[in-house]
Amino acid sequence: MKIKEIKLEELDPEKFIEEKVREISSIVGNNIAINALSGGVDSSVVTMLGHKALGNRLKTYFIDNGLMRENEPKHIVSLFKKLGVKVRLVNAKEVFFKRLKGLRKPEEKREAITKAFYKDVFAQLIRKTNARYLLQGTNYTDVEETVRGIKRQHNILEQLGIDTEKEYGYKIIEPLIQLRKPAIRKIAEALGLPEEICNRQPFPGPALAARIIGEVTKEKVKIIRKATKIVEEELSNIKAFQYFPVLHEDKVTGIRNGKREYGFQIEVRCWNSKDAKTASPTRIPYKILERLAERLTQEIKNVVSVTYNITKKPPSTIEAL
Protein backbone atom coordinates (compact mmCIF):
# COMPACT_ATOMS: atom_id res chain seq x y z
CA MET A 1 0.00 0.00 0.00
CA LYS A 2 1.17 3.54 -0.74
CA ILE A 3 -0.20 4.89 2.57
CA LYS A 4 2.43 5.09 5.31
CA GLU A 5 1.13 4.06 8.70
CA ILE A 6 1.81 6.30 11.70
CA LYS A 7 2.29 3.80 14.52
CA LEU A 8 1.08 4.47 18.03
CA GLU A 9 4.61 4.78 19.46
CA GLU A 10 5.47 7.35 16.75
CA LEU A 11 2.38 9.49 17.26
CA ASP A 12 2.54 13.01 18.65
CA PRO A 13 -1.20 13.76 19.16
CA GLU A 14 -0.91 17.55 19.43
CA LYS A 15 1.31 17.79 16.34
CA PHE A 16 -1.01 15.47 14.40
CA ILE A 17 -4.06 17.59 15.29
CA GLU A 18 -2.33 20.81 14.23
CA GLU A 19 -1.21 19.27 10.93
CA LYS A 20 -4.62 17.83 10.07
CA VAL A 21 -6.52 21.01 10.97
CA ARG A 22 -4.14 22.94 8.72
CA GLU A 23 -4.48 20.32 5.96
CA ILE A 24 -8.30 20.29 6.03
CA SER A 25 -8.43 24.09 6.02
CA SER A 26 -6.02 24.25 3.08
CA ILE A 27 -7.90 21.69 0.99
CA VAL A 28 -11.40 23.05 1.59
CA GLY A 29 -10.40 26.73 1.39
CA ASN A 30 -13.46 28.95 1.48
CA ASN A 31 -15.78 26.14 0.39
CA ILE A 32 -18.19 24.00 2.41
CA ALA A 33 -17.64 20.39 3.50
CA ILE A 34 -19.97 17.80 5.01
CA ASN A 35 -19.33 14.81 7.22
CA ALA A 36 -21.34 11.95 8.67
CA LEU A 37 -21.10 11.32 12.41
CA SER A 38 -21.91 7.81 13.65
CA GLY A 39 -20.71 8.27 17.23
CA GLY A 40 -17.76 5.92 16.81
CA VAL A 41 -14.32 7.22 17.74
CA ASP A 42 -13.22 7.56 14.08
CA SER A 43 -16.11 9.72 12.91
CA SER A 44 -16.11 11.66 16.19
CA VAL A 45 -12.44 12.60 15.81
CA VAL A 46 -12.98 13.64 12.19
CA THR A 47 -15.96 15.75 13.26
CA MET A 48 -13.88 17.62 15.84
CA LEU A 49 -10.91 18.08 13.46
CA GLY A 50 -13.28 19.38 10.80
CA HIS A 51 -14.94 21.85 13.15
CA LYS A 52 -11.57 23.10 14.35
CA ALA A 53 -10.55 23.68 10.75
CA LEU A 54 -13.78 24.95 9.21
CA GLY A 55 -16.17 26.03 11.94
CA ASN A 56 -19.68 26.53 10.55
CA ARG A 57 -18.50 25.63 7.04
CA LEU A 58 -18.53 21.97 8.11
CA LYS A 59 -22.06 20.55 8.04
CA THR A 60 -22.29 17.46 10.25
CA TYR A 61 -25.02 14.84 9.78
CA PHE A 62 -26.08 11.68 11.55
CA ILE A 63 -27.46 9.31 8.92
CA ASP A 64 -30.22 7.24 10.50
CA ASN A 65 -30.12 4.23 8.19
CA GLY A 66 -32.45 2.11 10.30
CA LEU A 67 -29.51 -0.15 11.15
CA MET A 68 -28.22 1.53 14.30
CA ARG A 69 -28.36 0.39 17.92
CA GLU A 70 -31.29 1.28 20.17
CA ASN A 71 -31.73 5.06 20.65
CA GLU A 72 -28.32 5.72 19.11
CA PRO A 73 -29.22 8.54 16.69
CA LYS A 74 -30.83 10.80 19.32
CA HIS A 75 -28.17 10.00 21.92
CA ILE A 76 -25.24 10.96 19.67
CA VAL A 77 -26.94 14.12 18.40
CA SER A 78 -27.58 15.16 22.01
CA LEU A 79 -24.04 14.30 23.15
CA PHE A 80 -22.40 16.42 20.44
CA LYS A 81 -24.79 19.29 21.07
CA LYS A 82 -23.23 19.46 24.56
CA LEU A 83 -19.81 19.64 22.87
CA GLY A 84 -20.95 22.65 20.83
CA VAL A 85 -21.40 20.75 17.57
CA LYS A 86 -24.71 20.98 15.72
CA VAL A 87 -25.59 17.61 14.20
CA ARG A 88 -28.45 17.31 11.75
CA LEU A 89 -30.39 14.03 11.82
CA VAL A 90 -31.21 12.53 8.40
CA ASN A 91 -33.88 9.83 8.10
CA ALA A 92 -32.58 7.52 5.38
CA LYS A 93 -34.08 4.22 6.55
CA GLU A 94 -36.07 3.44 3.44
CA VAL A 95 -33.10 4.22 1.18
CA PHE A 96 -30.98 1.58 2.89
CA PHE A 97 -33.64 -1.12 3.17
CA LYS A 98 -34.50 -0.66 -0.51
CA ARG A 99 -30.82 -1.09 -1.47
CA LEU A 100 -30.49 -4.21 0.73
CA LYS A 101 -33.70 -5.92 -0.36
CA GLY A 102 -33.10 -9.46 -1.64
CA LEU A 103 -29.32 -9.42 -1.07
CA ARG A 104 -27.66 -12.27 0.85
CA LYS A 105 -23.97 -12.31 -0.03
CA PRO A 106 -21.68 -10.22 2.22
CA GLU A 107 -19.97 -8.33 -0.62
CA GLU A 108 -23.29 -7.55 -2.30
CA LYS A 109 -24.61 -6.10 0.94
CA ARG A 110 -21.45 -4.06 1.52
CA GLU A 111 -21.69 -2.68 -2.02
CA ALA A 112 -25.36 -1.79 -1.44
CA ILE A 113 -24.45 0.06 1.77
CA THR A 114 -21.71 1.93 -0.10
CA LYS A 115 -24.12 3.04 -2.83
CA ALA A 116 -26.78 4.06 -0.31
CA PHE A 117 -24.31 6.24 1.59
CA TYR A 118 -22.33 7.78 -1.24
CA LYS A 119 -24.64 7.78 -4.26
CA ASP A 120 -28.00 8.34 -2.58
CA VAL A 121 -27.54 10.14 0.74
CA PHE A 122 -24.23 12.03 0.54
CA ALA A 123 -24.73 13.11 -3.08
CA GLN A 124 -28.09 14.64 -2.13
CA LEU A 125 -26.57 16.44 0.88
CA ILE A 126 -23.75 17.76 -1.30
CA ARG A 127 -26.28 19.27 -3.71
CA LYS A 128 -28.38 20.66 -0.86
CA THR A 129 -25.45 22.40 0.86
CA ASN A 130 -23.36 23.25 -2.24
CA ALA A 131 -20.48 21.47 -0.54
CA ARG A 132 -17.53 20.13 -2.53
CA TYR A 133 -15.93 17.86 0.05
CA LEU A 134 -16.86 14.96 2.32
CA LEU A 135 -14.78 14.29 5.45
CA GLN A 136 -14.78 10.70 6.70
CA GLY A 137 -12.98 8.58 9.27
CA THR A 138 -11.35 5.90 7.13
CA ASN A 139 -8.56 4.27 9.13
CA TYR A 140 -5.49 2.27 8.15
CA THR A 141 -7.04 -1.11 8.97
CA ASP A 142 -10.06 -0.35 6.73
CA VAL A 143 -7.74 0.17 3.77
CA GLU A 144 -5.50 -2.78 4.63
CA GLU A 145 -8.35 -5.31 4.83
CA THR A 146 -9.95 -4.04 1.61
CA VAL A 147 -6.76 -3.88 -0.48
CA ARG A 148 -5.73 -7.36 0.67
CA GLY A 149 -9.12 -8.75 -0.31
CA ILE A 150 -10.09 -9.83 3.23
CA LYS A 151 -13.34 -7.85 3.10
CA ARG A 152 -14.55 -4.74 1.33
CA GLN A 153 -15.01 -1.92 3.83
CA HIS A 154 -17.84 0.33 2.72
CA ASN A 155 -15.77 3.54 3.07
CA ILE A 156 -12.93 2.48 0.76
CA LEU A 157 -13.31 4.20 -2.61
CA GLU A 158 -10.29 6.03 -4.01
CA GLN A 159 -7.99 3.19 -2.92
CA LEU A 160 -9.99 0.93 -5.28
CA GLY A 161 -9.64 3.36 -8.17
CA ILE A 162 -13.05 5.03 -7.75
CA ASP A 163 -12.98 8.69 -8.78
CA THR A 164 -15.44 10.10 -6.25
CA GLU A 165 -15.65 13.50 -7.89
CA LYS A 166 -16.62 11.92 -11.22
CA GLU A 167 -18.80 9.21 -9.70
CA TYR A 168 -20.58 11.16 -6.96
CA GLY A 169 -19.77 14.85 -7.49
CA TYR A 170 -17.46 15.49 -4.52
CA LYS A 171 -13.96 14.83 -3.21
CA ILE A 172 -13.22 12.86 -0.06
CA ILE A 173 -10.85 13.93 2.73
CA GLU A 174 -9.58 11.17 5.06
CA PRO A 175 -7.56 12.70 7.91
CA LEU A 176 -7.15 9.44 9.86
CA ILE A 177 -6.13 7.11 7.06
CA GLN A 178 -2.60 6.63 8.46
CA LEU A 179 -3.81 5.58 11.91
CA ARG A 180 -5.16 2.41 13.49
CA LYS A 181 -7.80 2.42 16.24
CA PRO A 182 -5.47 2.72 19.29
CA ALA A 183 -3.78 5.80 17.79
CA ILE A 184 -7.16 7.34 16.92
CA ARG A 185 -8.21 6.93 20.55
CA LYS A 186 -5.15 8.95 21.59
CA ILE A 187 -6.19 11.73 19.21
CA ALA A 188 -9.70 11.63 20.68
CA GLU A 189 -8.28 12.10 24.17
CA ALA A 190 -6.11 15.00 23.02
CA LEU A 191 -9.20 16.64 21.45
CA GLY A 192 -11.00 16.45 24.79
CA LEU A 193 -13.71 14.04 23.67
CA PRO A 194 -15.57 12.31 26.55
CA GLU A 195 -14.46 8.88 27.75
CA GLU A 196 -17.65 7.38 26.31
CA ILE A 197 -16.40 8.28 22.83
CA CYS A 198 -12.65 7.74 23.35
CA ASN A 199 -13.11 4.16 24.51
CA ARG A 200 -16.18 3.26 22.51
CA GLN A 201 -16.06 -0.19 21.00
CA PRO A 202 -15.64 -0.41 17.23
CA PHE A 203 -18.92 -0.50 15.31
CA PRO A 204 -19.02 -1.45 11.62
CA GLY A 205 -19.85 1.10 8.93
CA PRO A 206 -22.67 -1.12 7.62
CA ALA A 207 -23.93 -1.07 11.25
CA LEU A 208 -26.22 -3.93 12.27
CA ALA A 209 -26.39 -5.11 8.65
CA ALA A 210 -22.85 -6.47 9.18
CA ARG A 211 -24.21 -8.71 11.93
CA ILE A 212 -27.05 -10.32 10.00
CA ILE A 213 -26.13 -13.34 7.90
CA GLY A 214 -28.33 -13.46 4.81
CA GLU A 215 -30.93 -10.89 3.74
CA VAL A 216 -31.31 -7.80 5.91
CA THR A 217 -34.97 -7.21 6.75
CA LYS A 218 -36.70 -4.93 9.24
CA GLU A 219 -37.74 -7.99 11.27
CA LYS A 220 -34.16 -9.24 11.52
CA VAL A 221 -32.86 -5.79 12.42
CA LYS A 222 -35.33 -5.67 15.34
CA ILE A 223 -33.99 -9.03 16.55
CA ILE A 224 -30.30 -8.10 16.29
CA ARG A 225 -30.97 -4.69 17.86
CA LYS A 226 -32.57 -6.33 20.92
CA ALA A 227 -29.79 -8.92 21.02
CA THR A 228 -27.15 -6.18 20.86
CA LYS A 229 -28.70 -4.39 23.83
CA ILE A 230 -28.72 -7.62 25.88
CA VAL A 231 -25.14 -8.58 24.95
CA GLU A 232 -23.83 -5.09 25.73
CA GLU A 233 -25.64 -5.08 29.09
CA GLU A 234 -24.41 -8.53 30.12
CA LEU A 235 -20.80 -8.05 29.00
CA SER A 236 -20.38 -4.43 30.11
CA ASN A 237 -18.05 -5.46 32.94
CA ILE A 238 -15.93 -7.71 30.72
CA LYS A 239 -12.64 -6.13 29.70
CA ALA A 240 -12.56 -6.76 25.96
CA PHE A 241 -11.80 -5.05 22.67
CA GLN A 242 -15.27 -5.68 21.26
CA TYR A 243 -18.37 -7.82 21.81
CA PHE A 244 -21.61 -8.26 19.88
CA PRO A 245 -24.18 -10.79 18.60
CA VAL A 246 -24.55 -12.18 15.07
CA LEU A 247 -27.89 -13.37 13.70
CA HIS A 248 -27.64 -16.51 11.55
CA GLU A 249 -29.71 -16.99 8.43
CA ASP A 250 -31.15 -20.51 8.61
CA LYS A 251 -33.63 -21.36 11.30
CA VAL A 252 -32.87 -24.27 13.62
CA THR A 253 -34.99 -26.67 15.62
CA GLY A 254 -35.89 -25.70 19.17
CA ILE A 255 -38.42 -26.60 21.86
CA ARG A 256 -40.74 -24.17 23.60
CA ASN A 257 -43.63 -25.07 25.87
CA GLY A 258 -43.11 -28.74 25.05
CA LYS A 259 -43.54 -28.19 21.32
CA ARG A 260 -41.12 -27.98 18.39
CA GLU A 261 -40.27 -24.46 17.26
CA TYR A 262 -38.15 -23.45 14.29
CA GLY A 263 -36.33 -20.34 15.40
CA PHE A 264 -33.27 -18.17 14.95
CA GLN A 265 -29.75 -18.83 16.16
CA ILE A 266 -27.61 -16.06 17.64
CA GLU A 267 -23.83 -16.28 17.80
CA VAL A 268 -22.08 -14.18 20.44
CA ARG A 269 -18.56 -12.88 19.74
CA CYS A 270 -16.23 -11.27 22.27
CA TRP A 271 -12.64 -10.37 21.39
CA ASN A 272 -9.33 -9.47 22.98
CA SER A 273 -7.22 -7.39 20.60
CA LYS A 274 -4.91 -4.38 20.48
CA ASP A 275 -5.30 -3.18 16.90
CA ALA A 276 -7.83 -5.53 15.20
CA LYS A 277 -5.07 -7.10 13.08
CA THR A 278 -5.26 -10.23 15.23
CA ALA A 279 -7.73 -11.20 17.95
CA SER A 280 -8.49 -13.96 20.44
CA PRO A 281 -11.88 -14.92 21.90
CA THR A 282 -12.31 -13.66 25.46
CA ARG A 283 -12.56 -16.43 28.08
CA ILE A 284 -15.93 -15.42 29.49
CA PRO A 285 -17.07 -17.17 32.70
CA TYR A 286 -19.60 -19.88 31.91
CA LYS A 287 -22.21 -18.39 34.26
CA ILE A 288 -22.25 -15.21 32.16
CA LEU A 289 -22.66 -17.24 28.97
CA GLU A 290 -25.56 -19.12 30.55
CA ARG A 291 -27.18 -15.84 31.54
CA LEU A 292 -26.73 -14.54 27.99
CA ALA A 293 -28.38 -17.64 26.54
CA GLU A 294 -31.30 -17.35 28.95
CA ARG A 295 -31.95 -13.69 28.22
CA LEU A 296 -31.54 -13.97 24.45
CA THR A 297 -33.93 -16.92 24.17
CA GLN A 298 -36.46 -15.65 26.71
CA GLU A 299 -36.57 -11.96 25.78
CA ILE A 300 -36.44 -12.23 22.00
CA LYS A 301 -39.26 -13.99 20.19
CA ASN A 302 -38.19 -16.79 17.82
CA VAL A 303 -34.61 -17.13 19.15
CA VAL A 304 -34.04 -20.77 20.22
CA SER A 305 -30.26 -21.21 20.07
CA VAL A 306 -27.22 -19.26 21.33
CA THR A 307 -23.58 -20.11 20.53
CA TYR A 308 -20.22 -18.56 21.43
CA ASN A 309 -17.42 -18.11 18.87
CA ILE A 310 -14.08 -19.57 20.05
CA THR A 311 -12.05 -19.10 16.83
CA LYS A 312 -9.06 -16.74 16.71
CA LYS A 313 -8.43 -14.07 14.06
CA PRO A 314 -7.05 -15.40 11.75
CA PRO A 315 -8.58 -17.59 10.40
CA SER A 316 -11.76 -15.88 11.60
CA THR A 317 -12.37 -12.14 11.34
CA ILE A 318 -13.75 -9.97 14.13
CA GLU A 319 -16.99 -9.22 12.29
CA ALA A 320 -18.84 -12.15 10.74
CA LEU A 321 -19.40 -10.41 7.40
Secondary structure, 3 states (H helix, E strand, C coil): CCCCCCCHHHCCHHHHHHHHHHHHHHHHCCCCEEEECCCCHHHHHHHHHHHHHHHHHEEEEEEECCCCCCCHHHHHHHHHHHCCCCEEEEECHHHHHHHHCCCCCHHHHHHHHHHHHHHHHHHHHHHHHCCCEEECCCCHHHHHHHHCCCCCCCCCCHHHCCCHHHHHCCEEECCCCCCCHHHHHHHHHHCCCCHHHHCCCCCCCCHHHHHECCCCCHHHHHHHHHHHHHHHHHCCCCCCCEEEEEECCCCEEEEECCEEEEEEEEEEEEEECCCCCCEEECCCCHHHHHHHHHHHHHHCCCEEEEEECCCCECCCCCCCC
